[in-house]
Amino acid sequence: KYGTLEAVFEEWDKLKSELALVENFEREIARLRQEILQAEKVLGGHAMRLSGKRKEIAQKVEKSIISILKTLGILHAEFKVVIRQSEAAANDVRALVDGKYYTAYADGVDRAEFFISTNIGEEPKPLAKVASGGEISRVMLALKSILAKQDRLPMLVFDEIDTGISGRISQKVGIAMKKLAAFHQIIAITHQPQIAALADAHLSVIKIESEGRSKVTAAFLPQEKRIREIAKLLSGEKITEASLESARELMQVKD
């Protein structure tokens, strides 16, 4: 029936295991439950140590972000890293901590969210819900600045990061992006000459109407055209010798 003597003994061992399981079903279930409980306790211990490290780093991140945001024009920023754990549902992978079950993920039991307030007297609220586009861009710039060497994202795009900021602050934003560009490819969409002047390369993007349709053209600017484009951002359509000289000076700013 089984073909070979070895196959007979393989089937014999299989049947013995199945019979032992049937005869000791409750004991086997109890043993497996104990193993699972022990694994959940070990997981909980590792997760809490990881959570403690996260909270230590979060405090340093908060201080660094607030400091950088002040230089980027958000003078009264409050920034919080809120770390929470969720009680586990019946079908979740669980970690046991002090008699309480938490949902476990591949990176621990924590879920982190950034909270921010940019006005005096306001409580910090979730960044995704209350920050403007320009504020989110500057928070991202601040985060990337302190995590630059550890972050492996190859490219960052900052869209209208200059919204609502002065020329002086724009220059600081540009310098911060210039430094960050040592670790990432950065694309910035900007109307601020102080930011455009600090780029390594400049693309002029223009929307035109042609044959009854709107079209967008993008052109790489050589040095002289780039100076004129930055001068145009400074003085408008009428380019003066003074604005050209100011453009050259902006392009020479180091830090």
C-alpha positions as semicolon CSV with decimal commas, in nm:
position;residue;x (nm);y (nm);z (nm)
1;K;0,000;0,000;0,000
2;Y;0,276;0,248;0,092
3;G;0,533;0,132;-0,160
4;T;0,841;0,109;0,065
5;L;0,926;0,008;0,420
6;E;1,042;0,363;0,494
7;A;0,704;0,501;0,387
8;V;0,530;0,255;0,621
9;F;0,728;0,382;0,921
10;E;0,671;0,746;0,819
11;E;0,297;0,682;0,819
12;W;0,331;0,498;1,153
13;D;0,505;0,799;1,313
14;K;0,242;1,034;1,173
15;L;-0,045;0,826;1,310
16;K;0,123;0,800;1,651
17;S;0,158;1,182;1,665
18;E;-0,205;1,232;1,570
19;L;-0,319;0,977;1,830
20;A;-0,105;1,141;2,100
21;L;-0,256;1,478;2,015
22;V;-0,610;1,340;2,039
23;E;-0,540;1,168;2,371
24;N;-0,366;1,474;2,520
25;F;-0,557;1,751;2,344
26;E;-0,630;1,966;2,649
27;R;-0,277;1,928;2,781
28;E;-0,132;2,026;2,442
29;I;-0,359;2,331;2,419
30;A;-0,252;2,437;2,769
31;R;0,115;2,396;2,675
32;L;0,075;2,607;2,359
33;R;-0,116;2,875;2,550
34;Q;0,168;2,893;2,802
35;E;0,421;2,928;2,520
36;I;0,215;3,207;2,362
37;L;0,182;3,384;2,698
38;Q;0,558;3,367;2,753
39;A;0,620;3,502;2,401
40;E;0,375;3,789;2,464
41;K;0,560;3,878;2,786
42;V;0,897;3,876;2,609
43;L;0,751;4,087;2,328
44;G;0,608;4,329;2,583
45;G;0,946;4,367;2,753
46;H;1,123;4,443;2,426
47;A;0,845;4,679;2,318
48;M;0,861;4,881;2,642
49;R;1,238;4,920;2,619
50;L;1,195;5,043;2,261
51;S;0,916;5,275;2,372
52;G;1,138;5,421;2,645
53;K;1,412;5,494;2,390
54;R;1,157;5,656;2,159
55;K;1,038;5,887;2,438
56;E;1,395;5,991;2,516
57;I;1,465;6,072;2,151
58;A;1,123;6,242;2,114
59;Q;1,216;6,502;2,378
60;K;1,539;6,585;2,193
61;V;1,353;6,601;1,860
62;E;1,092;6,840;2,006
63;K;1,357;7,085;2,127
64;S;1,553;7,068;1,802
65;I;1,242;7,116;1,585
66;I;1,125;7,418;1,787
67;S;1,471;7,575;1,763
68;I;1,492;7,526;1,385
69;L;1,133;7,644;1,329
70;K;1,218;7,974;1,500
71;T;1,498;8,032;1,250
72;L;1,253;7,945;0,971
73;G;1,004;8,211;1,076
74;I;0,764;8,021;1,306
75;L;0,857;8,213;1,620
76;H;0,603;8,081;1,869
77;A;0,596;7,716;1,768
78;E;0,516;7,438;2,011
79;F;0,596;7,092;1,880
80;K;0,513;6,762;2,047
81;V;0,575;6,401;1,957
82;V;0,277;6,215;2,099
83;I;0,340;5,843;2,149
84;R;0,044;5,616;2,222
85;Q;-0,032;5,246;2,257
86;S;-0,363;5,079;2,169
87;E;-0,539;4,806;2,366
88;A;-0,528;4,488;2,163
89;A;-0,835;4,335;2,003
90;A;-0,889;3,958;2,014
91;N;-0,732;3,887;1,674
92;D;-0,436;4,127;1,705
93;V;-0,077;4,027;1,756
94;R;-0,040;4,119;2,124
95;A;0,231;4,228;2,367
96;L;0,171;4,181;2,740
97;V;0,282;4,467;2,966
98;D;0,195;4,473;3,338
99;G;-0,108;4,253;3,284
100;K;-0,240;4,460;2,992
101;Y;-0,242;4,362;2,624
102;Y;-0,134;4,611;2,356
103;T;-0,150;4,578;1,979
104;A;0,197;4,490;1,851
105;Y;0,337;4,598;1,515
106;A;0,658;4,513;1,333
107;D;0,828;4,809;1,506
108;G;0,684;4,778;1,857
109;V;0,360;4,884;2,025
110;D;0,387;5,261;1,969
111;R;0,206;5,485;1,725
112;A;0,361;5,832;1,703
113;E;0,195;6,153;1,584
114;F;0,327;6,507;1,552
115;F;0,133;6,785;1,726
116;I;0,198;7,155;1,663
117;S;0,083;7,500;1,765
118;T;0,211;7,806;1,581
119;N;0,025;8,073;1,780
120;I;0,065;8,182;2,141
121;G;-0,204;8,040;2,373
122;E;-0,313;7,758;2,144
123;E;-0,282;7,397;2,248
124;P;-0,079;7,177;2,011
125;K;-0,303;6,980;1,773
126;P;-0,231;6,713;1,509
127;L;0,003;6,857;1,246
128;A;-0,193;6,698;0,961
129;K;-0,512;6,880;1,067
130;V;-0,405;7,230;1,169
131;A;-0,085;7,330;0,985
132;S;-0,087;7,524;0,660
133;G;0,099;7,396;0,356
134;G;0,391;7,632;0,418
135;E;0,409;7,534;0,787
136;I;0,406;7,164;0,704
137;S;0,688;7,219;0,453
138;R;0,895;7,402;0,715
139;V;0,829;7,134;0,977
140;M;0,939;6,876;0,720
141;L;1,252;7,081;0,647
142;A;1,328;7,100;1,019
143;L;1,276;6,725;1,062
144;K;1,488;6,638;0,762
145;S;1,760;6,875;0,880
146;I;1,805;6,692;1,211
147;L;1,762;6,346;1,058
148;A;1,957;6,410;0,738
149;K;2,235;6,155;0,789
150;Q;1,999;5,878;0,904
151;D;1,722;5,936;0,650
152;R;1,762;5,737;0,328
153;L;1,499;5,913;0,115
154;P;1,678;5,999;-0,211
155;M;1,459;6,298;-0,303
156;L;1,258;6,566;-0,121
157;V;1,010;6,807;-0,282
158;F;0,923;7,136;-0,108
159;D;0,620;7,303;-0,264
160;E;0,569;7,672;-0,173
161;I;0,777;7,642;0,144
162;D;0,811;8,023;0,132
163;T;0,439;8,088;0,192
164;G;0,388;8,376;0,434
165;I;0,754;8,440;0,521
166;S;0,975;8,744;0,476
167;G;1,280;8,775;0,256
168;R;1,515;8,746;0,555
169;I;1,352;8,422;0,671
170;S;1,338;8,298;0,311
171;Q;1,714;8,323;0,295
172;K;1,744;8,113;0,612
173;V;1,507;7,858;0,462
174;G;1,720;7,853;0,147
175;I;2,040;7,804;0,348
176;A;1,879;7,518;0,542
177;M;1,777;7,349;0,215
178;K;2,125;7,405;0,073
179;K;2,278;7,220;0,367
180;L;2,020;6,943;0,342
181;A;2,105;6,900;-0,025
182;A;2,434;6,742;0,084
183;F;2,229;6,434;0,178
184;H;1,924;6,443;-0,054
185;Q;1,823;6,557;-0,400
186;I;1,594;6,855;-0,332
187;I;1,338;7,011;-0,563
188;A;1,188;7,340;-0,442
189;I;0,897;7,521;-0,607
190;T;0,941;7,883;-0,502
191;H;0,874;8,245;-0,592
192;Q;1,130;8,380;-0,347
193;P;1,456;8,505;-0,502
194;Q;1,641;8,433;-0,175
195;I;1,561;8,061;-0,211
196;A;1,601;8,036;-0,589
197;A;1,942;8,207;-0,572
198;L;2,087;7,931;-0,352
199;A;2,001;7,642;-0,585
200;D;2,259;7,439;-0,773
201;A;2,033;7,434;-1,081
202;H;1,737;7,649;-1,184
203;L;1,439;7,549;-1,396
204;S;1,201;7,819;-1,511
205;V;0,842;7,690;-1,529
206;I;0,597;7,894;-1,738
207;K;0,231;7,839;-1,824
208;I;0,133;7,953;-2,173
209;E;-0,177;7,940;-2,393
210;S;-0,133;7,776;-2,730
211;E;-0,393;7,664;-2,982
212;G;-0,673;7,718;-2,731
213;R;-0,506;7,511;-2,460
214;S;-0,294;7,582;-2,155
215;K;0,053;7,435;-2,167
216;V;0,341;7,430;-1,920
217;T;0,700;7,462;-2,031
218;A;1,011;7,406;-1,821
219;A;1,358;7,518;-1,923
220;F;1,699;7,480;-1,758
221;L;1,856;7,822;-1,716
222;P;2,225;7,887;-1,783
223;Q;2,404;8,126;-1,548
224;E;2,324;8,459;-1,717
225;K;1,956;8,376;-1,771
226;R;1,938;8,253;-1,415
227;I;2,068;8,588;-1,286
228;R;1,804;8,768;-1,492
229;E;1,528;8,537;-1,366
230;I;1,624;8,602;-1,003
231;A;1,643;8,975;-1,080
232;K;1,290;8,951;-1,220
233;L;1,173;8,793;-0,895
234;L;1,328;9,087;-0,711
235;S;1,203;9,378;-0,922
236;G;0,925;9,250;-1,146
237;E;0,921;9,248;-1,525
238;K;1,139;9,560;-1,550
239;I;1,490;9,439;-1,478
240;T;1,734;9,704;-1,356
241;E;2,108;9,699;-1,310
242;A;2,048;9,724;-0,935
243;S;1,828;9,413;-0,935
244;L;2,087;9,224;-1,144
245;E;2,357;9,315;-0,892
246;S;2,130;9,211;-0,604
247;A;2,068;8,877;-0,779
248;R;2,443;8,818;-0,810
249;E;2,491;8,899;-0,443
250;L;2,213;8,660;-0,338
251;M;2,370;8,379;-0,539
252;Q;2,696;8,425;-0,345
253;V;2,541;8,384;0,002
254;K;2,709;8,098;0,191
255;D;2,550;8,075;0,537
